[in-house]
Amino acid sequence: MSAGQRLLLDRRGELWCALLVAGALAPHFARLHPALLVVLGTLFAGKLVLSWRGVGAIAAWQRLLLVGAVFGLVVLVHGGGAPRDGGIALLASMLVLKLYETHRVRDARALAGFALFSLLGALLLDSSLLLNAYALAITTLIFLALRDFADLGPGRQRSRPRAFPLGLRATLVSSLAALPLTALLFVLFPRLPGPLWGAGIIESGRTGLGGDMSPGDLRELLIDDRTAARVEIRAGAMPDEGNRYLRGPVLWDFDGRRWSRGAPPPRMRSPEPVPPGAPRILYDLSLEPSDRHWVPALDAPLAAPDGLLLDRDRVLRSREPITRVQSFRLESARTGGGLIGPASASERARALALPEGFDPRSRALARRWMSEAGGDARGYIERILRWFGEDFRYDLAAPPLGRDSVDDFLFSTRTGYCEHFASAFAVLMRAAGIPARVVTGFHGGYRNPIGDYWIFRYSDAHAWVEVLLGDTWVRIDPTAAVAPERRTLGTELGGPALEGVFGLRRSLAMLGDWIALRWHRLVLDFDHLRQQRLLRPLGIEETTWRELAFLIALILVLSAIVGFALILRGGRQPRTDAALRAWALLGRKLGRLGLDRRACEGPTDWIARAAAALPSAQAELWGFAERFVAARYAGLGARPGEELLEAVRRWQPPRTSRLSRAAN
C-alpha cells in the first residue's frame, strides 16, 4: 500500500465527507420512507459524534452488522413497492454507511465520487431549474473538497481555513472553463427518444385528468395550486375569460355514478367536423408531467403534432404517458365549444343512454319540465340553469352522495362543485331526450405579464357539458350558473392560493414561473427531434447520430489541441503556478518604484535591496520572500502560493517610497 493510500483523514477531512453526504442526499429526503430517514439520520449523527471525539474507523464486524440491518430495513419498507424507490433508498443507505469506513484520503475521494453519482440520480428523477442549481452548488462543493483532500498528500501541509476563498475561486474558474465544452456536448450528444429509465418520475401527489369521473374525483386537483399547463399565443387571440377552456377527455358513458369514455364506435374514426369559418389560433402548450395520456387543448385542435393522436371527439392524447415536461405547437379553431354533431344513430343513442334503476326522481323531473317547455330544448335548459343559480351552492366540502347520486345532489344536498353540476345536468339532459356528454379539462387561467403567456393550475380543473342542439354540440357550463355570492370555496382556495398574491410576492412568483418556462423550452424540451433539426441553417435537413458523433469527436480533438498548445506555451512556468504569478505581480509593483529585479539577483538579494529602499515595508517584503521560497522549494503544495498571491494583491507600497529611490 502506498503512502498516499495509508494517509489518514484529519477531523477537517471527516467533516468535509459528512457535508458532502448531507448535500448529495438532501434531494432524496422527500422520497425516503420516514422510518428509513430516521435511521439514516441517527447513523449520520453518530458518525459526527465519533469524528468529533477522534474515534477512527469502527471494526469490520460492526460495519457488516450495520449494513445487514439497514439493508433489511430497506427490503422491509420498499420490498413490495416500486423498484425505483427501493433503489433510491439503497443508494442513500450505502452513502451514509460509507462514512463509517471513510478514514483515509483514498476513501474520501471515493466517497466524493459516490456523492456525485447520488446527485446524478436526483437529476434523473427531477430536472427542474431549482434542483439543477442546487446540484451545481453541491458539485462545486465536492470539487472544493477534492482540492482540499489533495493537500493531504505526503510531505504537504494543510492550508489555513482563511484560504477558503482562494480555493473556491480556483474551483469556480476551473468549472467555468469547462462550461463551453459541456454546452457543446449537451447540444450534440445523441439523445434518446424516450426517458432514460424507460418511464418518467411523477412528483408525489401530482396526477392529471383521468378518463373517467365520479363525485369527489376532481377535489384533489381543485385544491392543488401548482401549475398544470402554460399557453403561449403565437398567432390569433386568446379566448375571453368565459370561453377560456382547455378541453380534455370527453366522457360518454354513465353507470349511475361514474362517467367514462367507454369504447368509441369502430367505424367512427375521423374527428368531428369543425364549423366552417371558425377563427384559428396558433399557440405553444407546455404541459407539466401528469402520468396521463391526455393533452388538453384550446377549443378544437385541428391536427395532431408528432407523438400525439387526435380522437373522434377532437381530443388530443399522447401515445405515451406524460411523465416529463413537454411542449407542443398546436393550432385550434375557436369554436366557442361548438362541433358538428354525430351523423350516426348509434352515437346519438350513446349520448342518450342512462342506466336502468338509477335516479328515478331526476328522470321524472326532466320529463315533466320538458313537457311543460313544450319540447323546447333551449327553454328547458334555461329553466334548469335558473334553478341551479337560485337553489344550489358551490362548495368543495360537499357531503357524500349515495347510490342515486344525482337524486341526492338535486333534492337533498344541493351542494357541490363542477363535477356534481356537470353530472346532474347531463343526466337531466339525457332524461329529457337531449343528447349530452360530459367534458373535463381546465377553465380560467391567468396571464403572466412577464413573458405574456397564460398559466393554468391544477386548481383550474373543471367539468362541463356539451349538448347536441340540432346538428351542433353546444358547450354549456352549469357551474357558471351558480351565483358568485353563493360560492364558498373554503380555506384551501379562498386565500392567496386562488386569488393570487400581490405586490412583490406576486411579481416574484410571476418571474419564477417565467424562468421555469424558459428552462423547459431551452433545456428540457431539447429532444432528439430538435437535435435532428439542429443543422438546418447549414442546409442539412436532419442530423443522424453518425454526424453528431463525428462533430463530438472533432470538438474533442480540437479541444485537446488547444489545451496542449496552452500547456506548451507556458513552458516550465505554467500559468497555474500561483507563487510565480505572485512574484511577477510583486515585481510589477516594485518596478513602478524603480526597484526592478535584476537578472543576477535571487529572491533574497532582490528583497534585501528593496527592503533597504523601503524601510517601512521591510517586514512585509521579507515575509513575501520567505513564503515564496517555501511555496517553490519546500513541496507544500499549491495553497501557500495561492495565499502569497492574495497577500501580494492586497499589499500597496508606501507612498513615501518614491522619495527613496536613491537607495538603489
N, C-alpha and C positions, 0 to 999 in steps of 0.2 A: 504494500500500500504506500502510495506516495505521501510526501509531507503535506501536500495540499489536501489529500483525502483524509489525513489524520487530524487536520486542524479543527479545533472545536469552536463552536459559536460562543460569543460572549452574550451577556444579558441583552445588549442592544440588538444583536442579531436575532435573538429569540423573539424579542418584541416586534421586530420587523416581520418575522414569519407570522406571528399572531395577527398583525394588522393586515397582512396580505390575505390570510384565510378569511377574516371577517369581511373584508371588502369584496372578495370574489364570491362569497356565498350570500351576501345581502340580497341580490336579485332573486334568489331561490326561496327566501324565507316564507313568502306567501304560499308556496306550493308544497311545503313540508307539512307532514302530519303534526298536530300540536304535541303529541307525546314524544315524537322523534325530535322536535325542535327543543323541547325541554331537556332531553337527554344530551343532545349535542351542545346546548348552551352550558350545561353543567360540566361536560368534558372540557369545553373551551376555557371556562373559568378555572377549572382545576389545573390546566396546563399553565395558565398565567400565574397561579399561586406557586406552582413548582418552580417556574422560571424566576420569580421574584426571590424565592428562598435559595436559589442557586443549586437546585436539585437537577442533575443531568437526566439522561435517558432512563426510563424505567426498565425493569427486567423484561426479557423476551416473553416469558410465560404470562406476565401481566398484560403485555401488548396483545398477545394471542387471545387472552380472555376478553379483553375489551372488544377486539374485532369480532369474536364469536357472538358476544352479547348484542352488539349494535347490529350486526348482520341479521340475527334472529329477530330483532325488533323491526327491521325494515321488511322482512318477509311477513311478519305478523300484521303490520298495518297496511302494507301495499301488495300482499301476495295475491289478492283477488281483484285488484284494481287494474288500471291501465299500466302496461309495461313501462311507458314513458315516465309516469310518476314514480315508479319504483326505481328507475334509472337515475332520476334526479336525486332521490333520497339516498341511493347508494353512493353517488358522486359526492354529495355533501358529507356523508358519514366518513368516507375514506379520506377526504381532505382534512377534516378535523382530526381524525386519528393519526394522520401523517405527522401532526405536530408532536406526537408522543415519541416519535423516533427521529425527530429532526434535532440533532445536536452537533452536526458537522457542517462545514461550509458546503460540501457536496450535497448534503441532504437539503440545505436551504435553497440551493439553486434548483434542485428537482422540484421542491415544493412551489417555487415561483412559476415553474412551467406548468404544474398542475393547476395553479390558480388561473393562469391564462386560459387553460382548457375549460375551466369552470365558467369563465366569462363567455367563452365561445358558445357553450351550451345555453347560457341565458339568452344570447342573441339569436339562437335558433328558435327559441320559444317566443321571443318578443323583439320586434325590430323597430320599436318606437324611437323617436329622436331623443327622448329623455334617457332611455336606457343606453343608447349609443354614446351619449355624452358622459354618462356615468362610467361606462366601460372604458372610454378613452381616459378618464381621470385615473381609474384604478390601474390601467395598463401603464400609464406614466409612473405611477407609484411603484409598480413592480419593476420597471426598468431602473428606477432610482434605487430600489433595494438591491438589485443585482449589481449596480455600480458600487454600493456600499459593501456588499459581500466581497467584491474584487479587492478591496483594501485589506482583507484579512489573509492575503496570500503570505507565503514565507518571507520573512525579512521586511514586511511592510508595517506601517503604523497607521492606526485608525485616525481619521480626521476628527477635529472637534465638531460638536453639533452646530456651532455657529457657521460652519462651512456649508450647511444645507442649501442656502440659496444658490451657491456656486454649482453644486451638483444638480440641482433642479434645472438651472439654466442650461447646463450642458446636456441634460437629458432631453429637455424640450427642443433644443437646437437639433439634436440627433433625430428626434421624432419628426420634426418639421422637414428635415432633409429627405426623409423617406416618403413624404406625402405625394410628391409628383408621380413617383413610380407606383405608389399604392393606387392613386386615382386612375392611372392608365390601366393597371391590371383589373380594377373594378369594371371599367368600361369594356375591356377586350376579353377578359377571361370568359370562356364559353359558359353560358347559363343554362340550367336545366329547365325544361318546360314546366315542371311542377315543383312542389315543395321538396326540400332535401330529404325530409324524413317520411315522405310518402303522404303525409296528411298534416295539415297545419295545426296550430295550437289556438284554442279559443280561450280567451280570458274567462276566468271563473265567473259564472252567473250571467254571461252575455250570450243571448240567443236572439235570433231574428224572428221574422214572421214564419209561422208554420203553414202547412197545407190544410189545416182544419181549425175549428174554433168552437169552444163551448163556454158557458158562463164562467168567468174568472180567469180564462187563459191569458187575456191581454193585461191583466193588472200588473204583473211583474214588469212588463215593458213600460206601462204608464207611469210607474214610479221610478224609472231609470232615466236619469237626466244626461246620460252620456251620448256622444254623437253617434248617429247611425249612418248618415249619408250626407254628402255635400254635393251641391249642384252649382256648376259654374256655366253661365249662359254664354254661348259663342255667337249665336245669331238668333234673332227673334226677341220676344219679350216673355218674361216670367209671368204666368197667370196671376191674377189678383188673389188676395188672401182667401176669398171664399171659394176659389177654384184651384187652389194650390195643393194638389193631391199627387202623391207618388203611389201609383196603382200597383198593387201586388197580387197575391193569389186570389182567384175567383172561385167561390165556394157554391156548388150547385146542389149537393145532396144533404138532406136533413133527416136525422133519425129520431127526432123528438127532443134531443138535447144538443147534439153536436152537428155542426156544419162541416162538410168536407168537399174536396174537389171531385172525388169519385173518378171513374174512368170515362174519358171522352168518347163520343161515338167514333167507331173505327173509320168511317168514311168522311168525317168532317175534319180534315187536316189543315186546310187553308185558313189563315186568320180571318176573323170577321172584318168586313169591309169598313173603311174609314169614310165618313161623309165627304163628298167632293167639296173642294174649296176651303177646307179647314186650314187655318194658318199653321205654318211649320215653325218648329223651334229646335235649334241645334245646341247641344249642351254636353258638358263633361260631368259624368256621375262618378263620384268617389265613394265606394261602399266599404264600410268597416266590416271586419270578419264577423260572421254570424253562424257558421256551420250549417247554413241553409243553402238551397239552390236558387231561391227567388232573388231577382234583381228588380226592385220596384222602380218604375219609370214614370215620367210625367205623362198624364193622359194616355194617348195611344201610340206606342212606339211603332215606327214604320218598318224597321228591319232589325235583324239581329246581327250584331258585330261578331267577330271571331270569338269562339268559345261559348256563345250563347245560343239559345233556341227561342223561337217565337211561337207561343202556344196559339191554339184556336181563339182564345179569349184575348189575344194581344197582350199577353203577359210574358215577360222575359224570364228565363231561368237558365242557370249555368249548368254545364254538363257535370261539373264537379262542385262540391260544397264550397262556399266562400269561406276559406279558412285564413285568408290574409287580406290586407287592404288591396282592393282592386279598383281600377278606374276604367271607364268605358266612354267612348264617344258615341252619343246617341242622337237620333233625330225622331221627334214625336210630332203628331198632329194635335193641335189644341182643339179638341172636340167638345170641351165642356162636359165630358162624361158621356157623349153620345156615340154609339157604334151601330152599324146596320145590324138588325136583329137576325135570328136564325131563320133559315128558309125551310127547314125540315120540321115535320110534325113531331118527330122524336125529340128534338131539342126543346120544342115548346112544351111537350108533355113532361120533360125532365124539369123544366123551370116551374112547373105547377104541382109537382109531386109533394105529398105530405104523408107522413107515416100514419097508419091507422091506429086509433085508440089513444091519441095524444091530444091534449089541449082542446077539449070539446067546447069550452066557453068561448075561447078565442075564435073558433070556427063559426060558431053561431052568431057571434057579434059581427064578424066580417060579412056573412051572408045577409044579415039584417041591414047593416049600414049600406051595403052595395045596392040592396033592393030600394032602400029609401033614397039613394042617389040616382035612381032610375037607370042604373047601368053606366053612369058617367064615371069613368075611371079617375079622371082628374079631380072631380068634386069629391069622390071618395077619399082620395089621397089627401086632399086639403083638410078634410074633416079629421082624419087620424093625426095629422101633424098639429092641428089646433089642440086636439086632446092631449098630445104629448106635451105641448107647451104650457098647458093650463094645469094639469094634474100630476105631472111627473117631476122627479128631482134627479139631478146628476150628482152622483156621489161614488167615489172609489170604494168606500166602505159599504158596499151593497150587501144586503143579507143574502144568505144562500137560498137557492131555489130547489124545489122538489122535483118529482118525476115529470109533472106537467109544467115545465119551466116557463113557457110563455104565459100560461094562465096565471101562475104565481106572480109573474112580473106585472102583468097588466091589471090584475084585480086584487092583488094583496100588497106586495112591497112597493110597487110603483117607484122604485129607487134603483138606479144602476148607472152604467156608463155605456160607452159606444156599442160594445158587443151586445148588451142587453137590448138596446133600442133597435139596432140593426136586425137582430134575430127576430124580435117580436114583429117589427114592421114587415119583414119578408114573409113571415108566416101569415100575417093579415092580408098581404097582397095575394099570396097563392090561394088562401081560403076564399077570396073573393073572385078568383078566376083570372087574376093578373099575373103573368109570368114574372118571376123575380129571382134574383140571386144576390148573395152577399159578397162583398169585396173587402179585402183587408189591405192595408198599406199605411201610409203616413199622410198627415194633413197639417198644414200650417207652416212650420219652419220660421226662421227669421234670417234677415240679411246681415251679413258681416261686411261693414263698410270697408274694412281693411282687406283688400283683395276682391271686393264686390262679388260675393258668391253667397249661396243660401245654405243654411245648416238645418238639417232635420235630426232631431234627437229621438231616442227610443221612446221618450215620453210623448212624442208626436204620433205614436202608433194609433191607428184608427180603423174603424169598420163602418161601412156604409152599404147602401143597397142600390142595385141597378134594376129598374123595372122596364118591361117591354111595353111601350106605348106605340101602337101602330107597328111600324117596322123598325123602330129605333130603340135601343137601350138608353134609358134616361137615368142619370145619376141623381139619387135623392139621399140626402144625409139627414136621417131623422133625429140624430143627436143635436143638430143645429136648431131644431125646433124648440128645444128646452130653453126656457127663459134664462138669460145670463144671471139674473139676480137669484135664481133658484139653484145655481150650481154651487155645491160645497165640495171643493176639490181636496179638502183635507190638508194636514200639515205637510205631507210629503211634497205636494205640488203647489200649495198656496204661498210658499215663501219665495226666496230668491231663486230657487232652482228652476221654477217655471217662469216667474215674471222677469227674470234677468237681474243682473247686478248692475249697479250704477257707478258712475264716476270712474275712478282709477281702476277699481276691481274689474268692472265690465270691460274697460279698454284693454287691460292686460289679458283677460280671457279671450277677447277677440284676436289680439295679437298672437297669443299662444296657439289658437286654432289655425290661424293663417300659416304660422310656421310649420305646424304639423301637416297641413295640406301640401305645402311646398315640399316638405320632406317626402311625403308619399309620392308626389308626382315625379320628383327628380331622382329619388333613390329607390324606394320600394317598388315603384311601377316599372323600373328598368328591367324588363324581362327579355326572354330570348327573341320575341318578335321585334321589339325595339332595337335589340342588338343586331338583328339581321339587316335592319334598315339603316345601320349606322353609317355606312359608306355611300349612301345615295348621293350626297353632294359631290362625290368624286366620280359619279357615273356608274357605280356598282349597285345594282338594284337590291340584291340580297347577299349578305356575308355568310359564307359557310364556316364551319368550325375549323377547317383546314386553313382558311385565310386568316382567321383570328389567331390560330396557333402560330402561324408564320409571323404575324405582327408582334405577338408577345415575344417570340424568340428574337426578333430583330431589335425590339426595345431593350431586352435584357442584354444583348450583345453590345449595343451602343452604350448602355449604362455602365457596363463593365469597362469598356474602352475609356470612357470619360473618367471613371473612378481611378483606373490605373494611371491615366495621364496626370490627374491631380496629385497622386502619390509620388510619381516620378518627378513632377515639377517641384515638390517640396524638398527633394534630396534627403540629406541626413537630418535636416531640421524640419520635420513636418509641422504644419500649421497647428496641429493639435497639441504641441508641447507648450503648456501654459507657462512654464518657467522661462522659456526663451522669449515668449511674447511679452512677459512681464519685464524681462531685461531690456528688450528692444524699446518698450514704452518708457522705461526709466532713462534710456539713452536719449530718446527724443526730448523728454522734459529737461534733462540736464544740458542737452545740446543747445537749447534756446538761451542758455546762460553762458555758452562758450566752454562748457565742460564736456565736450565730446570724448568718447572713449578712443584712445589711441591704439593703433594696430599692435603696439608692443606691450600693451597693458593687459594683465589678467584682471579678474574681478576684484581682487583685494587691492591691487595697486591703483586701479581706477577709482574705487570708492575712497581710498585714502586721500587721493588728490582732491576729489570732490568734497570730502569732509573738511579738509583744510580750507577750502574756499567757502564752505557753508558751515560755519561753526555752530549755528543754532540748529542744524539738521543732522549733526553727526550721529546721534543715537539712531535715528530712523534709517540713515544710509547704511550704517554698519549692520543694522538689523536686516535690511534688504540683502546685503551681501551674504550674511550667514544663511538666510533662508534659501537663497539661490543655490549656494554650494550644496546645501542639504538636499534640495529638490533634484539637482542634477547628478550628484555623485554618491548620495547615501542610499539610493534604492528604496525610497519611501513611498513610491507610487505617484499618482497624479495629483492627489489632494494638496500637498504642500505647494506645488506650482500654481494651482488654482487660487489658493489663499494668498500667495505672493502677488499674483496678477491683480486680485481685488484690492490688496493693500496699496500697490503702486498706482492703481487708478484713482484711489481716494487721496493720495498724497499730492500736496501742492508745495513747490519750492518756496522758501521765504522770499518775500518781496524785496527785502534789503540785499538779497544776494546779487542783484545786478551791480552793486557798488563794490563788490569784492572780486571782480574778475582779475585783478592784479595778482591775486594769489595763484593764478595759473603759472 
